Amino acid sequence: MPYLPAESRIFAQVFAEPGLLALFSDEQHLKAMLEVERALALAQAELGVIPQEAARAIESATLGFVPDWAALARATERDGVPVAGLVAALRAAVGPPHERYVHYGATTQDILDTALVLRLREALALLERHLRQTLGHLARLARKHLQTPMAGRTHAQQALPISFGFKVAGWMAPLLRHLERLGPLKERLLVVQLGGAVGTLAALGEKGPLVQAALARRLGLGVPPIPWHTARDNLAELAGWLSLVTGSLAKMAQDILLLAQSEVAEVRESAEAERGGSSTMPQKSNPVQSEVVLAAARANAALLSAMHQALVAEHERATHGWQLEWLTLPQMLAHTATALRQALALSQNLVVDEARMRANLKASKGLLLAEALQFALAPHLGMERAKSLVRQAAQEVKAGEVHLVEAVRARVDAPVAWAAFREEDYLGAGPQFAQAVLAWAQALLGEET
């Protein structure tokens, strides 16, 4: 097993999202840092902080920069961060007389944090796209099965009839909330970092805030009210959102896994016969996609605590919390992308066995109608007596072959429309609730539904 399964040639098809993997490569990390350094120089020249000629020289150097990766790695090992080595190489590339204006008034964390935000913007666009696509497929699934009856289950036991569309709508609702949460989260998260050594931008004098705003404008980012070197709540909020998304996807995956059990067999992950195959049992079709989603969610839940630990920072620039984020946040993004990719495939390919759902309802011999019978008898017997009578009848059903409606009917002489008791007619407001979720999805997703 490799350190990171997403970077493995064997495991990447299971645990990697190619777009995200490329985004967090060394090449893209360097590209983002160079973009920040270039935008900083251009913003400063715009405000007269550095000469226009210097900005042009820095722009040219950053656009054509080819790193000596080995030298940059050695510098990073020496300094613990790559910026000092990169800035030295850039200054050498710019040369006299403008090299002193490279990284002017900034600090290492300004470059790394802003470069991270640039990549997070792209990462969230990718995750949002997958989330929207998944919701679109789930909406079509829910609409198709608004009235498809199946057993609703509580405490892992059959309880009352529901429709499969109602169940799918239940999967959708938290994901729609996460989509709504993403907009305000991005407003807080996608902001520039420029504070200099201790967050005061003292080296830039009175033009410091103007440079910060100009840098943000050039990068398409927001401007925070104060540099956030040691205020990492926005990144912790992002981590929480990632864990929420994977947790909600895992609820869906857990349901699918249980519904795909041999004894239940109401859904299959795919019509593809060989998917989820066993090395020794030809008959098996294991729910491997659901398993990956569940693993990703549990991993994110565990990693989330590390991002909260990283909130503890000293004074104006901290010691170790930054590195803790480096070890944690990229993994959480990778796990979320993995879960969304697998969930998207599930939403597209899920095989729903309506006949099996109906057969499982029939096999219950009317036990899922116990509540309906109790409420029908209550006006005639009182609620407690009705409940006791139905409970006694249910014990007879469990012990033999009689249907619950017949067992109850034999015990009471009450003017009840016995023929009206059918599982498919006891769905309550479930289909209406599902319709409300579908309307919500339509409002958020538009044509994607």
C-alpha positions as semicolon CSV with decimal commas, in nm:
position;residue;x (nm);y (nm);z (nm)
1;M;0,000;0,000;0,000
2;P;0,150;0,340;-0,095
3;Y;0,163;0,641;0,136
4;L;-0,119;0,804;-0,059
5;P;-0,348;0,566;-0,251
6;A;-0,457;0,850;-0,480
7;E;-0,102;0,869;-0,618
8;S;-0,075;0,493;-0,674
9;R;-0,087;0,347;-1,022
10;I;-0,288;0,057;-0,875
11;F;-0,530;0,237;-0,643
12;A;-0,574;0,569;-0,826
13;Q;-0,884;0,456;-1,017
14;V;-1,054;0,393;-0,682
15;F;-0,922;0,674;-0,464
16;A;-0,825;0,955;-0,702
17;E;-1,000;1,232;-0,887
18;P;-0,766;1,320;-1,178
19;G;-0,857;1,689;-1,185
20;L;-0,792;1,735;-0,815
21;L;-0,475;1,527;-0,825
22;A;-0,335;1,752;-1,098
23;L;-0,441;2,064;-0,910
24;F;-0,239;1,965;-0,603
25;S;0,073;1,862;-0,793
26;D;0,408;2,033;-0,736
27;E;0,375;2,196;-1,076
28;Q;0,041;2,357;-0,993
29;H;0,162;2,459;-0,649
30;L;0,459;2,638;-0,805
31;K;0,237;2,793;-1,073
32;A;0,006;2,936;-0,806
33;M;0,297;3,082;-0,606
34;L;0,437;3,243;-0,920
35;E;0,094;3,385;-1,001
36;V;0,081;3,549;-0,658
37;E;0,433;3,693;-0,687
38;R;0,355;3,828;-1,035
39;A;0,023;3,982;-0,929
40;L;0,190;4,136;-0,624
41;A;0,453;4,309;-0,836
42;L;0,195;4,437;-1,084
43;A;-0,030;4,564;-0,802
44;Q;0,262;4,745;-0,641
45;A;0,369;4,903;-0,970
46;E;0,010;5,016;-1,029
47;L;0,028;5,209;-0,700
48;G;0,382;5,339;-0,747
49;V;0,530;5,124;-0,473
50;I;0,784;4,971;-0,712
51;P;0,895;5,087;-1,060
52;Q;0,694;4,979;-1,363
53;E;1,015;4,842;-1,516
54;A;1,067;4,622;-1,213
55;A;0,712;4,484;-1,239
56;R;0,762;4,405;-1,607
57;A;1,088;4,227;-1,531
58;I;0,926;4,025;-1,253
59;E;0,628;3,944;-1,475
60;S;0,859;3,820;-1,750
61;A;1,065;3,613;-1,506
62;T;0,761;3,446;-1,347
63;L;0,600;3,366;-1,682
64;G;0,914;3,201;-1,814
65;F;1,042;3,051;-1,489
66;V;1,173;2,696;-1,508
67;P;1,259;2,564;-1,163
68;D;1,558;2,361;-1,059
69;W;1,345;2,113;-0,870
70;A;1,638;1,955;-0,688
71;A;1,765;2,293;-0,570
72;L;1,414;2,397;-0,464
73;A;1,376;2,072;-0,270
74;R;1,708;2,131;-0,091
75;A;1,606;2,485;-0,002
76;T;1,271;2,363;0,126
77;E;1,441;2,101;0,342
78;R;1,665;2,375;0,480
79;D;1,393;2,634;0,539
80;G;1,088;2,413;0,599
81;V;0,896;2,606;0,330
82;P;0,956;2,651;-0,043
83;V;0,913;3,028;-0,070
84;A;1,258;3,145;0,037
85;G;1,426;2,919;-0,216
86;L;1,179;3,020;-0,486
87;V;1,226;3,392;-0,417
88;A;1,606;3,356;-0,433
89;A;1,575;3,181;-0,769
90;L;1,334;3,445;-0,897
91;R;1,566;3,726;-0,791
92;A;1,847;3,559;-0,979
93;A;1,620;3,529;-1,284
94;V;1,516;3,897;-1,266
95;G;1,870;4,017;-1,208
96;P;1,995;4,372;-1,143
97;P;1,868;4,633;-1,093
98;H;1,516;4,506;-1,020
99;E;1,574;4,185;-0,827
100;R;1,523;4,359;-0,492
101;Y;1,158;4,424;-0,578
102;V;1,071;4,054;-0,596
103;H;0,847;3,958;-0,300
104;Y;0,856;4,321;-0,189
105;G;0,702;4,371;0,157
106;A;0,550;4,022;0,163
107;T;0,622;3,725;0,384
108;T;0,636;3,352;0,310
109;Q;0,292;3,287;0,450
110;D;0,136;3,553;0,229
111;I;0,249;3,367;-0,080
112;L;0,166;3,017;0,039
113;D;-0,174;3,104;0,185
114;T;-0,285;3,301;-0,120
115;A;-0,155;3,029;-0,353
116;L;-0,355;2,777;-0,149
117;V;-0,670;2,989;-0,180
118;L;-0,626;3,003;-0,559
119;R;-0,612;2,624;-0,575
120;L;-0,900;2,586;-0,331
121;R;-1,112;2,801;-0,563
122;E;-1,051;2,555;-0,846
123;A;-1,093;2,255;-0,617
124;L;-1,430;2,378;-0,492
125;A;-1,545;2,441;-0,849
126;L;-1,465;2,077;-0,928
127;L;-1,637;1,945;-0,614
128;E;-1,941;2,163;-0,672
129;R;-1,970;2,039;-1,029
130;H;-1,967;1,676;-0,913
131;L;-2,214;1,753;-0,634
132;R;-2,454;1,919;-0,877
133;Q;-2,428;1,631;-1,122
134;T;-2,493;1,378;-0,847
135;L;-2,797;1,572;-0,727
136;G;-2,929;1,594;-1,081
137;H;-2,917;1,216;-1,124
138;L;-3,069;1,160;-0,781
139;A;-3,353;1,398;-0,867
140;R;-3,435;1,197;-1,176
141;L;-3,424;0,877;-0,970
142;A;-3,654;1,023;-0,704
143;R;-3,900;1,150;-0,963
144;K;-3,914;0,812;-1,135
145;H;-3,987;0,630;-0,810
146;L;-4,218;0,875;-0,632
147;Q;-4,481;0,604;-0,591
148;T;-4,263;0,291;-0,593
149;P;-4,352;0,119;-0,262
150;M;-4,090;-0,041;-0,041
151;A;-4,034;-0,116;0,324
152;G;-3,930;0,174;0,541
153;R;-3,694;0,060;0,815
154;T;-3,624;0,183;1,165
155;H;-3,366;0,030;1,398
156;A;-3,277;-0,197;1,101
157;Q;-3,627;-0,351;1,115
158;Q;-3,914;-0,316;0,869
159;A;-4,144;-0,044;1,001
160;L;-4,391;0,122;0,762
161;P;-4,422;0,143;0,383
162;I;-4,248;0,429;0,207
163;S;-4,172;0,504;-0,156
164;F;-3,823;0,468;-0,294
165;G;-3,854;0,823;-0,424
166;F;-3,905;0,939;-0,065
167;K;-3,585;0,759;0,039
168;V;-3,386;0,918;-0,245
169;A;-3,526;1,260;-0,154
170;G;-3,397;1,196;0,197
171;W;-3,050;1,143;0,050
172;M;-3,081;1,463;-0,150
173;A;-3,193;1,704;0,123
174;P;-2,863;1,731;0,316
175;L;-2,667;1,750;-0,009
176;L;-2,885;2,042;-0,119
177;R;-2,815;2,211;0,214
178;H;-2,442;2,161;0,160
179;L;-2,475;2,321;-0,184
180;E;-2,649;2,619;-0,024
181;R;-2,378;2,642;0,242
182;L;-2,105;2,656;-0,020
183;G;-2,180;3,008;-0,144
184;P;-2,136;3,189;0,191
185;L;-1,841;2,963;0,273
186;K;-1,661;3,066;-0,047
187;E;-1,718;3,434;0,029
188;R;-1,532;3,392;0,358
189;L;-1,268;3,150;0,231
190;L;-1,163;3,294;-0,104
191;V;-0,982;3,600;0,025
192;V;-0,628;3,722;-0,029
193;Q;-0,353;3,691;0,231
194;L;-0,112;3,984;0,248
195;G;0,015;4,101;0,583
196;G;0,393;4,103;0,578
197;A;0,600;3,992;0,871
198;V;0,344;4,033;1,151
199;G;0,031;4,123;0,957
200;T;0,071;4,503;0,961
201;L;0,226;4,554;0,613
202;A;0,461;4,803;0,776
203;A;0,719;4,767;0,496
204;L;0,466;4,911;0,248
205;G;0,382;5,212;0,462
206;E;0,049;5,382;0,413
207;K;-0,007;5,206;0,080
208;G;-0,019;4,862;0,240
209;P;-0,400;4,826;0,240
210;L;-0,417;4,963;-0,116
211;V;-0,166;4,701;-0,233
212;Q;-0,366;4,431;-0,056
213;A;-0,685;4,540;-0,234
214;A;-0,509;4,567;-0,572
215;L;-0,357;4,220;-0,531
216;A;-0,699;4,076;-0,445
217;R;-0,856;4,242;-0,747
218;R;-0,591;4,104;-0,984
219;L;-0,638;3,753;-0,845
220;G;-1,018;3,772;-0,833
221;L;-1,024;3,726;-0,455
222;G;-1,195;3,903;-0,170
223;V;-1,027;4,137;0,080
224;P;-1,035;4,034;0,446
225;P;-1,073;4,301;0,715
226;I;-0,740;4,192;0,866
227;P;-0,466;3,945;0,760
228;W;-0,544;3,593;0,880
229;H;-0,199;3,444;0,941
230;T;-0,307;3,293;1,272
231;A;-0,686;3,298;1,227
232;R;-0,752;2,974;1,041
233;D;-1,123;2,939;1,100
234;N;-1,209;2,969;0,731
235;L;-0,995;2,665;0,651
236;A;-1,146;2,477;0,945
237;E;-1,493;2,571;0,815
238;L;-1,397;2,430;0,476
239;A;-1,280;2,109;0,642
240;G;-1,611;2,088;0,824
241;W;-1,797;2,129;0,495
242;L;-1,590;1,855;0,334
243;S;-1,668;1,621;0,623
244;L;-2,038;1,709;0,605
245;V;-2,050;1,633;0,234
246;T;-1,879;1,297;0,267
247;G;-2,087;1,212;0,573
248;S;-2,410;1,275;0,385
249;L;-2,288;1,079;0,085
250;A;-2,198;0,797;0,324
251;K;-2,555;0,790;0,458
252;M;-2,668;0,721;0,101
253;A;-2,391;0,465;0,053
254;Q;-2,483;0,289;0,379
255;D;-2,844;0,259;0,268
256;I;-2,741;0,125;-0,072
257;L;-2,504;-0,125;0,088
258;L;-2,782;-0,255;0,313
259;L;-3,044;-0,261;0,037
260;A;-2,801;-0,458;-0,180
261;Q;-2,761;-0,735;0,078
262;S;-2,846;-1,074;-0,067
263;E;-3,142;-1,123;0,166
264;V;-3,286;-0,781;0,070
265;A;-3,166;-0,738;-0,292
266;E;-3,376;-0,428;-0,361
267;V;-3,096;-0,240;-0,539
268;R;-2,766;-0,312;-0,709
269;E;-2,486;-0,061;-0,758
270;S;-2,470;-0,130;-1,130
271;A;-2,600;-0,354;-1,404
272;E;-2,239;-0,437;-1,488
273;A;-2,210;-0,807;-1,401
274;E;-1,838;-0,807;-1,323
275;R;-1,830;-0,499;-1,100
276;G;-1,745;-0,581;-0,740
277;G;-1,633;-0,932;-0,828
278;S;-1,473;-1,172;-0,581
279;S;-1,142;-1,349;-0,636
280;T;-1,295;-1,682;-0,535
281;M;-1,676;-1,656;-0,538
282;P;-1,816;-1,613;-0,891
283;Q;-2,164;-1,525;-0,771
284;K;-2,056;-1,215;-0,576
285;S;-2,116;-0,855;-0,676
286;N;-1,981;-0,659;-0,382
287;P;-2,097;-0,298;-0,320
288;V;-1,743;-0,166;-0,362
289;Q;-1,839;0,190;-0,458
290;S;-2,050;0,233;-0,147
291;E;-1,764;0,094;0,059
292;V;-1,524;0,355;-0,079
293;V;-1,767;0,636;0,000
294;L;-1,803;0,510;0,356
295;A;-1,426;0,483;0,401
296;A;-1,376;0,836;0,267
297;A;-1,637;0,976;0,505
298;R;-1,490;0,806;0,810
299;A;-1,141;0,922;0,713
300;N;-1,263;1,281;0,679
301;A;-1,439;1,265;1,013
302;A;-1,112;1,159;1,173
303;L;-0,904;1,420;0,991
304;L;-1,145;1,699;1,083
305;S;-1,017;1,699;1,439
306;A;-0,666;1,775;1,311
307;M;-0,793;2,083;1,128
308;H;-0,953;2,199;1,451
309;Q;-0,624;2,139;1,632
310;A;-0,459;2,365;1,373
311;L;-0,677;2,653;1,493
312;V;-0,452;2,682;1,799
313;A;-0,189;2,937;1,693
314;E;0,051;3,162;1,881
315;H;0,068;3,538;1,852
316;E;0,091;3,692;1,501
317;R;0,268;3,404;1,324
318;A;0,247;3,050;1,452
319;T;0,474;2,746;1,466
320;H;0,321;2,410;1,373
321;G;-0,048;2,456;1,290
322;W;0,035;2,554;0,934
323;Q;0,218;2,226;0,871
324;L;-0,070;2,036;1,029
325;E;-0,299;2,188;0,766
326;W;-0,061;2,074;0,491
327;L;-0,082;1,718;0,621
328;T;-0,460;1,725;0,654
329;L;-0,652;1,951;0,417
330;P;-0,529;1,806;0,085
331;Q;-0,625;1,459;0,206
332;M;-0,972;1,578;0,302
333;L;-1,017;1,734;-0,042
334;A;-0,901;1,408;-0,202
335;H;-1,139;1,200;0,009
336;T;-1,429;1,431;-0,076
337;A;-1,352;1,416;-0,448
338;T;-1,330;1,038;-0,425
339;A;-1,664;1,010;-0,246
340;L;-1,833;1,243;-0,494
341;R;-1,694;1,055;-0,793
342;Q;-1,817;0,723;-0,657
343;A;-2,152;0,873;-0,555
344;L;-2,195;1,020;-0,901
345;A;-2,146;0,674;-1,050
346;L;-2,398;0,530;-0,804
347;S;-2,656;0,795;-0,886
348;Q;-2,613;0,726;-1,258
349;N;-2,604;0,347;-1,251
350;L;-2,810;0,232;-0,953
351;V;-3,035;-0,060;-1,047
352;V;-3,368;-0,049;-0,862
353;D;-3,557;-0,379;-0,839
354;E;-3,918;-0,267;-0,797
355;A;-4,046;-0,623;-0,809
356;R;-3,818;-0,723;-0,523
357;M;-3,931;-0,425;-0,319
358;R;-4,293;-0,532;-0,365
359;A;-4,206;-0,895;-0,291
360;N;-4,039;-0,794;0,037
361;L;-4,348;-0,596;0,128
362;K;-4,570;-0,896;0,051
363;A;-4,343;-1,128;0,248
364;S;-4,408;-0,921;0,561
365;K;-4,767;-1,057;0,557
366;G;-4,915;-0,719;0,636
367;L;-4,700;-0,640;0,939
368;L;-4,613;-0,300;0,791
369;L;-4,983;-0,215;0,815
370;A;-4,991;-0,255;1,194
371;E;-4,997;0,120;1,256
372;A;-5,272;0,172;0,996
373;L;-5,486;-0,097;1,154
374;Q;-5,430;0,039;1,504
375;F;-5,540;0,389;1,401
376;A;-5,841;0,252;1,213
377;L;-5,958;0,058;1,520
378;A;-5,884;0,330;1,777
379;P;-6,215;0,519;1,727
380;H;-6,401;0,195;1,801
381;L;-6,182;0,040;2,074
382;G;-5,967;0,316;2,211
383;M;-5,600;0,353;2,127
384;E;-5,455;0,127;2,395
385;R;-5,696;-0,161;2,335
386;A;-5,647;-0,128;1,958
387;K;-5,272;-0,138;2,002
388;S;-5,291;-0,447;2,223
389;L;-5,518;-0,627;1,980
390;V;-5,295;-0,555;1,680
391;R;-4,987;-0,660;1,877
392;Q;-5,148;-0,996;1,959
393;A;-5,243;-1,043;1,596
394;A;-4,886;-0,959;1,489
395;Q;-4,753;-1,237;1,710
396;E;-4,986;-1,481;1,535
397;V;-4,860;-1,361;1,195
398;K;-4,499;-1,411;1,298
399;A;-4,577;-1,761;1,417
400;G;-4,773;-1,874;1,110
401;E;-4,885;-1,792;0,759
402;V;-5,187;-1,572;0,825
403;H;-5,192;-1,211;0,697
404;L;-5,211;-0,937;0,961
405;V;-5,533;-0,789;0,824
406;E;-5,707;-1,129;0,849
407;A;-5,564;-1,192;1,196
408;V;-5,696;-0,859;1,320
409;R;-6,031;-0,898;1,144
410;A;-6,085;-1,232;1,318
411;R;-6,042;-1,065;1,658
412;V;-6,279;-0,774;1,629
413;D;-6,621;-0,684;1,495
414;A;-6,573;-0,326;1,382
415;P;-6,703;-0,140;1,074
416;V;-6,363;-0,112;0,907
417;A;-6,297;-0,124;0,531
418;W;-6,063;-0,424;0,553
419;A;-5,999;-0,447;0,180
420;A;-5,857;-0,095;0,178
421;F;-5,546;-0,192;0,373
422;R;-5,264;-0,212;0,118
423;E;-4,901;-0,119;0,167
424;E;-4,883;0,090;-0,150
425;D;-5,171;0,303;-0,021
426;Y;-5,008;0,381;0,316
427;L;-4,730;0,611;0,202
428;G;-4,855;0,910;0,398
429;A;-4,714;1,245;0,287
430;G;-4,391;1,080;0,171
431;P;-4,448;1,150;-0,200
432;Q;-4,540;1,512;-0,122
433;F;-4,227;1,558;0,084
434;A;-4,025;1,412;-0,200
435;Q;-4,193;1,653;-0,441
436;A;-4,094;1,943;-0,217
437;V;-3,731;1,830;-0,225
438;L;-3,748;1,799;-0,603
439;A;-3,884;2,154;-0,629
440;W;-3,599;2,274;-0,408
441;A;-3,349;2,090;-0,627
442;Q;-3,503;2,243;-0,937
443;A;-3,461;2,589;-0,789
444;L;-3,095;2,527;-0,706
445;L;-2,989;2,320;-1,003
446;G;-3,214;2,439;-1,285
447;E;-3,174;2,231;-1,599
448;E;-2,946;1,981;-1,422
449;T;-3,258;1,814;-1,274
